[in-house]
Amino acid sequence: MTDKQKISIVYLVTAIFVLLNTYLVYKEIYYGIIVPIACIMLIMYIFSLEKILLLAVFVTPLAVDIGNYDMGVSISIPSEPLLIGILFFFILKILLEGGIEGRIIRHPVTLAILFNLSWMLITSITSDIPIVSFKYLLSRLWFIIPIYFGGLMLFRVKTNIRLFVWAYASALILVVFYTTYIHMGYGFSEKAGHWVMSPFYNDHTAYGVILALFVPVMFGMAVDKTVSYQQRIFAVIALLILLIALYLSYSRAAWVSVGFAIGVLVLVKLRIKFKWIALSIAGLLIIFFTFQFEILDKLEKNKQDASANFIEHLQSISNISSDASNLERINRWQAALRMFVEKPLVGWGPGTYQFEYAPFQRSKEKTIISTNLGDQGNSHSEYIGPLAESGIPGLLSVLFILVTVIYTGLKVYRKAKSNQTRLLALSATLGLITYFVHGTLNNFLNTDKASVPFWGFVAIIVALDLYYSSEEEIHQQIP
């Protein structure tokens, strides 16, 4: 076929589409408009998958969750359809190009993730509600494969790390402006602060955990001397916006998680070894469980409820006598632990907690916000939840990810030759630490809002370890 014939065919197809779509619009049928958009997206999926990945990252904070929550079915539009498409084309790309690099598969973090997914598959087979568990597993795959494994491909170009962070952060700042504007109309009250971020984030805890996650990373970018002065100024402005939004979120767990990350930063700067940090944490846990009844007795004397006052709001974290939010968490944890005792090895199945926990509640532990309907039924913990749903191996798989990620991040920070690499590793690690701390009180990795930055930051740390830890110092500024 000659070039002239090809051009003629293009003009003919275009003319047919224009005439057909004009007729459809005349008949008030507008679906034809989607065709060129779908064609453009398909071409990008085939030839520029990394741009689709960055687009998915950008739209995630702006995405809106829709679905039937009673059936455990929901999807975030447009982020999750984009991620599902990336999952399909990424797998196709891997099959055609001969698989993933061996060093990626052999990396401790990847092995931890694969162990987690493998056990999730096993417990989905043994699940009390297999259809729910396999749906949960599938949703986890369309987060991990595009963001973690796709991210490792994307981050072969180092400047893409900053593009990833800014793609999410810039859209997050748009949500912050919207949330702050709505919140201002209610006088920045503590009660309104729980829902003003809707429909973009479900509540202030989901909003606060992401703000906390990005604070260390944005701080790292603000002090990175390898980039231009203008970029550092933008990072400073973004950091201030996030800090103000974090304060106005009234998310106590998010505040505590940032404080914990600052404490870890101090320990790192004092060059205290990882094993001593790990032993200290283990020691604190041993002390807590040894003296748990004395500690709980002390906490029950705290009557401070949630407040717009910063100090009083922090004090209310330990109120387990009258704070409904705290008491409900304890109710959910107690139910999860009873579920674990009944099925300690394989649990009840991934994603099934909300459908199974009602009979395990005790009337004396219920609160005014307790529910048996499954519409507010998560376990409020990234650790206790897997324990109930996937047994002891499920919890161990989560802890395996936690330990390998933090260890890798601190290892890169200490051993990398480039200051830029060290700074990126440390800030991403501290960001993830805020999430690991927050995970003791809430769980959000079943949502795109948290999974996209979480697995992205994990991929950043692993990419720095694999590709850049032996890189010499970069003296020129990164464009």
C-alpha positions in Angstrom: 0.0 0.0 0.0 1.4 3.4 -1.0 1.6 6.4 1.4 -1.1 8.1 -0.7 -3.4 5.2 -0.2 -2.7 5.1 3.6 -3.5 8.8 3.9 -6.7 8.3 1.9 -7.8 5.5 4.3 -7.1 7.7 7.3 -9.2 10.6 5.8 -12.0 8.1 4.9 -12.1 6.6 8.4 -12.0 10.1 10.0 -14.8 11.3 7.8 -17.0 8.2 8.6 -16.4 8.7 12.3 -17.3 12.4 12.2 -20.5 11.8 10.3 -21.5 8.9 12.5 -20.7 10.7 15.7 -22.6 13.8 14.4 -25.7 11.6 13.9 -25.3 10.0 17.3 -25.1 13.5 19.0 -28.1 14.6 17.1 -29.9 11.6 18.6 -28.6 12.5 22.0 -26.3 9.5 22.1 -22.9 10.7 23.3 -20.9 7.4 23.7 -19.2 7.9 20.3 -17.1 10.7 21.9 -15.3 8.0 23.9 -14.0 6.2 20.9 -11.0 8.6 20.1 -10.2 8.9 23.7 -10.1 5.1 24.0 -7.9 4.9 20.9 -5.5 7.4 22.3 -5.4 5.6 25.7 -4.8 2.2 23.9 -1.9 3.7 21.9 -0.4 5.1 25.2 -0.8 1.7 26.9 1.1 0.0 24.1 3.8 2.5 23.4 4.1 4.7 26.6 3.0 2.7 29.6 5.1 4.8 32.0 3.1 7.9 31.1 -0.1 6.1 31.9 1.4 5.0 35.2 2.2 8.7 36.1 -1.3 9.7 34.9 -2.8 7.0 37.3 -0.7 8.4 40.1 -1.8 12.0 39.4 -5.5 11.2 39.3 -5.5 9.0 42.4 -6.0 11.8 45.0 -8.8 13.2 42.8 -10.5 9.9 42.2 -14.0 9.2 43.7 -15.0 5.8 45.1 -18.2 4.3 43.9 -19.8 0.9 44.4 -21.9 -1.3 46.7 -20.3 -1.3 50.1 -22.7 -3.9 51.5 -21.5 -6.4 48.9 -17.9 -5.4 49.5 -17.6 -4.2 45.9 -16.3 -0.7 45.1 -14.0 0.9 42.6 -12.2 4.2 42.5 -12.8 6.2 39.3 -10.7 6.9 37.2 -7.6 5.6 39.0 -8.4 1.9 39.4 -9.5 1.3 35.8 -6.2 2.9 34.7 -4.3 0.6 37.1 -6.2 -2.5 35.9 -5.2 -1.6 32.3 -1.6 -1.2 33.4 -1.8 -4.6 35.2 -2.9 -6.2 31.9 -0.4 -4.5 29.6 2.5 -4.9 32.1 2.0 -8.6 32.3 1.7 -8.8 28.5 4.9 -6.8 28.2 6.7 -9.1 30.7 5.6 -12.2 28.8 6.7 -10.8 25.5 10.0 -9.5 26.7 11.1 -12.5 28.8 10.2 -11.8 32.4 11.4 -9.6 35.2 15.1 -9.2 36.1 16.4 -11.9 38.5 17.9 -9.3 40.9 14.5 -7.7 41.3 12.9 -11.1 42.1 15.7 -12.0 44.5 15.6 -8.7 46.4 14.4 -9.2 50.1 11.6 -6.7 49.7 10.3 -8.5 46.6 10.5 -11.9 48.3 8.5 -10.4 51.3 5.8 -9.1 49.0 5.6 -12.4 47.1 5.4 -14.3 50.4 2.5 -12.0 51.4 0.7 -12.5 48.1 1.3 -16.3 48.0 -0.2 -16.7 51.5 -3.0 -14.4 50.6 -3.7 -16.8 47.6 -3.7 -19.8 49.9 -6.0 -18.2 52.5 -8.3 -17.1 49.7 -8.7 -20.8 48.7 -9.5 -21.7 52.3 -11.6 -18.6 52.9 -15.1 -18.8 54.4 -16.2 -16.4 51.6 -13.8 -17.2 48.6 -15.5 -14.7 46.2 -14.7 -11.8 48.6 -11.2 -13.0 49.2 -10.3 -13.5 45.6 -11.7 -10.0 44.8 -9.6 -8.6 47.6 -6.5 -10.5 46.3 -7.1 -9.2 42.7 -7.4 -5.6 43.9 -4.1 -6.0 45.8 -2.5 -7.3 42.6 -3.6 -4.3 40.6 -2.0 -2.1 43.2 1.3 -4.0 43.6 2.1 -5.1 40.1 1.6 -1.7 38.4 3.0 0.5 41.2 5.7 -1.7 42.7 7.0 -3.7 39.7 6.0 -1.1 37.2 7.6 1.5 39.4 10.9 -0.4 39.4 10.9 -0.1 35.6 9.9 3.6 35.8 12.6 4.4 38.3 15.4 3.2 36.1 15.5 6.8 35.1 16.3 8.6 38.4 14.4 11.8 37.6 11.2 9.7 37.3 11.3 9.3 41.1 10.7 13.0 41.6 8.0 12.9 38.8 6.2 10.2 40.7 6.3 12.1 44.0 5.1 15.3 42.4 2.4 13.6 40.3 0.7 12.5 43.5 1.6 15.5 45.7 0.4 18.1 43.2 -3.0 16.5 43.0 -3.0 16.1 46.8 -2.4 19.8 47.2 -5.5 20.5 45.0 -7.5 18.3 47.4 -6.0 20.3 50.3 -7.2 23.6 48.8 -10.7 22.2 48.2 -10.8 20.7 51.7 -9.5 23.9 53.4 -12.0 26.0 51.5 -14.9 23.9 52.6 -13.5 23.6 56.2 -13.2 27.4 56.4 -17.0 27.7 55.8 -17.4 25.7 59.1 -14.9 27.8 61.1 -12.3 25.0 60.9 -14.3 23.1 63.6 -13.0 19.8 64.8 -16.3 18.1 64.0 -16.4 19.3 60.4 -12.7 18.3 60.0 -13.8 14.7 60.0 -15.7 14.9 56.6 -14.8 18.0 54.6 -12.3 16.1 52.5 -15.1 14.0 51.0 -15.6 12.8 48.3 -11.9 12.6 47.6 -11.0 10.9 50.9 -13.5 8.9 53.0 -12.6 10.7 56.3 -10.0 12.6 58.2 -8.0 9.5 59.1 -7.6 8.4 55.4 -6.7 12.0 54.5 -4.3 12.5 57.4 -2.3 9.3 56.8 -1.4 10.5 53.3 -0.5 14.0 54.4 1.8 12.4 57.0 3.3 10.1 54.4 4.3 13.0 52.2 5.7 15.3 54.8 9.1 13.6 55.2 9.5 13.2 51.4 8.6 16.8 50.7 11.0 17.9 53.5 13.7 15.8 51.8 13.1 17.5 48.5 13.2 20.9 50.1 16.7 20.3 51.5 18.0 18.6 48.4 20.9 20.8 47.1 21.3 18.8 43.9 18.2 20.4 42.4 17.5 23.9 41.3 16.7 26.7 43.8 13.2 27.1 42.2 12.4 23.4 42.8 13.5 23.6 46.4 11.2 26.7 46.9 8.3 24.8 45.4 9.0 21.9 47.8 9.1 24.3 50.8 5.8 25.8 49.8 4.3 22.3 49.3 5.7 21.2 52.7 4.1 24.2 54.5 0.7 23.5 52.8 0.9 19.8 53.8 1.8 20.7 57.4 -1.1 23.1 57.7 -3.5 20.6 56.2 -2.1 17.9 58.6 -2.9 20.1 61.6 -6.4 20.9 60.3 -7.1 17.2 59.6 -7.5 16.6 63.4 -6.0 13.1 62.7 -4.3 12.2 66.0 -2.7 9.1 64.6 -1.2 11.1 61.7 0.2 13.6 64.1 1.8 10.8 66.2 3.2 9.1 63.2 5.0 12.2 62.1 6.4 12.7 65.6 7.6 9.0 65.5 9.3 9.6 62.2 11.1 12.6 63.7 12.2 10.4 66.5 13.6 7.8 64.1 15.4 10.6 62.2 17.1 11.7 65.4 18.2 8.1 66.0 19.5 7.8 62.4 21.4 11.0 62.7 22.9 9.8 66.0 24.1 6.7 64.0 22.4 4.2 66.2 22.4 0.8 64.5 19.2 -0.7 63.2 19.4 -3.8 65.4 19.3 -1.5 68.5 16.3 0.3 67.2 14.6 -3.0 66.6 15.5 -4.3 70.0 14.2 -1.1 71.6 10.9 -1.5 69.9 10.7 -5.2 70.9 11.5 -4.2 74.5 8.7 -1.6 74.5 6.3 -4.3 73.3 7.4 -6.7 76.0 7.0 -4.0 78.7 3.5 -3.2 77.3 2.2 -6.8 77.4 3.9 -7.5 80.8 2.2 -4.5 82.4 -0.8 -4.2 80.1 -3.4 -4.3 82.9 -1.6 -1.6 84.9 -1.3 0.5 81.7 -5.0 0.0 80.8 -6.0 0.9 84.3 -4.1 4.2 84.0 -5.5 5.0 80.6 -9.1 4.4 81.8 -8.7 7.4 84.1 -8.2 9.7 81.1 -11.5 11.5 80.4 -10.2 13.9 77.7 -12.4 13.8 74.6 -11.5 15.0 71.1 -11.1 18.7 70.9 -10.1 21.6 68.6 -7.4 22.4 71.0 -4.1 20.7 69.8 -2.9 19.6 73.3 -6.3 18.3 74.4 -6.8 16.5 71.1 -3.4 14.7 71.6 -4.3 13.8 75.1 -7.6 12.2 73.9 -5.5 9.6 72.1 -5.2 7.6 75.3 -8.8 8.1 76.4 -10.3 4.6 76.4 -13.0 5.5 78.9 -15.3 7.8 77.0 -13.8 8.5 73.5 -16.1 6.6 71.1 -13.5 6.4 68.3 -10.9 4.8 70.6 -13.4 2.5 72.2 -14.7 1.3 68.8 -11.1 0.5 67.7 -10.7 -1.6 70.9 -14.0 -3.3 70.1 -12.8 -4.1 66.5 -9.5 -5.4 67.8 -11.0 -7.6 70.4 -13.4 -9.1 67.8 -10.4 -9.7 65.5 -8.4 -11.4 68.2 -11.3 -13.7 69.0 -11.5 -14.5 65.3 -7.8 -15.3 65.3 -8.2 -17.7 68.3 -10.8 -19.7 66.4 -8.7 -19.9 63.2 -5.1 -19.2 64.1 -3.4 -20.7 61.0 -5.3 -19.6 57.9 -7.8 -17.2 59.3 -11.2 -16.4 57.8 -10.0 -15.2 54.4 -8.6 -11.9 53.1 -11.2 -9.1 53.1 -13.7 -11.1 55.1 -13.4 -9.4 58.4 -16.3 -7.0 57.9 -18.6 -9.9 57.1 -17.5 -12.2 60.0 -16.7 -10.0 63.0 -20.2 -9.2 64.2 -20.7 -12.5 66.2 -17.3 -11.9 67.9 -18.3 -8.6 69.5 -19.3 -8.4 73.1 -22.2 -6.2 74.2 -20.2 -4.6 76.9 -17.5 -3.6 74.4 -19.9 -2.1 71.8 -20.1 1.7 71.3 -22.6 4.1 69.9 -20.8 3.7 66.5 -20.7 -0.1 66.5 -22.2 -1.8 63.5 -23.0 -5.3 62.5 -23.9 -4.5 58.9 -20.4 -4.4 57.4 -20.7 -0.9 56.2 -18.0 0.4 58.6 -16.4 -2.9 59.3 -12.6 -2.8 58.8 -10.4 -4.0 61.6 -8.6 -0.6 62.1 -5.2 -2.2 62.0 -2.8 -3.3 59.3 -1.5 -6.0 61.7 -4.5 -7.3 63.6 -6.6 -7.4 60.5 -4.3 -9.9 58.6 -4.0 -11.9 61.8 -7.7 -12.5 61.8 -8.0 -12.9 58.0 -4.8 -14.9 57.2 -3.6 -16.2 60.6 -0.1 -16.1 62.0 1.6 -16.4 58.6 -0.5 -13.5 57.4 0.8 -11.2 60.2 4.3 -12.5 59.7 4.2 -11.7 56.0 3.2 -8.1 56.8 5.9 -7.7 59.4 8.4 -9.2 56.9 7.6 -6.4 54.5 7.9 -3.8 57.2 11.3 -5.0 58.4 12.8 -5.5 54.9 11.6 -2.1 53.7 13.0 -0.2 56.7 16.2 -2.2 56.7 16.8 -1.6 53.0 16.0 2.1 53.2 18.4 2.6 56.1 21.1 0.5 54.4 20.9 2.6 51.3 21.1 5.8 53.4 24.2 4.6 55.2 26.1 3.0 52.2 25.1 5.1 49.1 27.9 7.2 47.7 25.6 9.9 46.4 24.1 12.4 48.9 21.0 12.7 46.6 20.4 8.9 46.8 20.9 8.9 50.6 18.4 11.7 51.0 15.8 10.1 48.8 16.2 6.8 50.6 15.9 8.4 54.1 12.9 10.6 53.3 11.0 7.7 51.6 11.8 5.4 54.5 10.6 8.0 57.1 7.5 8.5 55.0 6.8 4.8 55.1 7.5 4.7 58.8 4.7 7.2 59.3 2.4 4.7 57.6 3.7 1.7 59.5 3.0 3.6 62.8 -0.4 4.8 61.6 -1.1 1.1 60.6 -1.4 0.2 64.2 -4.6 2.2 64.4 -6.0 2.1 60.9 -5.8 0.1 57.6 -6.0 1.7 54.2 -3.9 -0.5 51.9 -7.1 -1.9 50.4 -7.7 1.6 48.9 -5.9 3.3 45.9 -5.4 6.5 47.9 -2.9 4.8 50.3 -1.7 1.9 48.1 -0.4 4.0 45.2 2.0 6.2 47.3 2.8 3.3 49.7 3.9 0.8 47.1 5.5 3.6 45.1 7.7 4.6 48.0 8.6 0.9 48.5 9.6 0.8 44.8 11.7 3.9 45.2 13.7 2.4 48.1 14.3 -0.9 46.2 15.2 1.0 43.0 17.7 3.1 44.9 19.2 -0.1 46.3 19.4 -1.9 43.0 20.3 0.9 40.6 21.8 3.8 42.5 23.4 2.7 45.8 26.9 2.5 44.1 26.4 5.7 42.0 28.9 8.4 42.6 27.9 11.9 43.7 26.0 13.9 41.0 27.4 17.4 40.9 25.2 18.8 38.2 21.6 19.9 38.9 18.9 17.5 37.9 16.5 19.2 35.3 
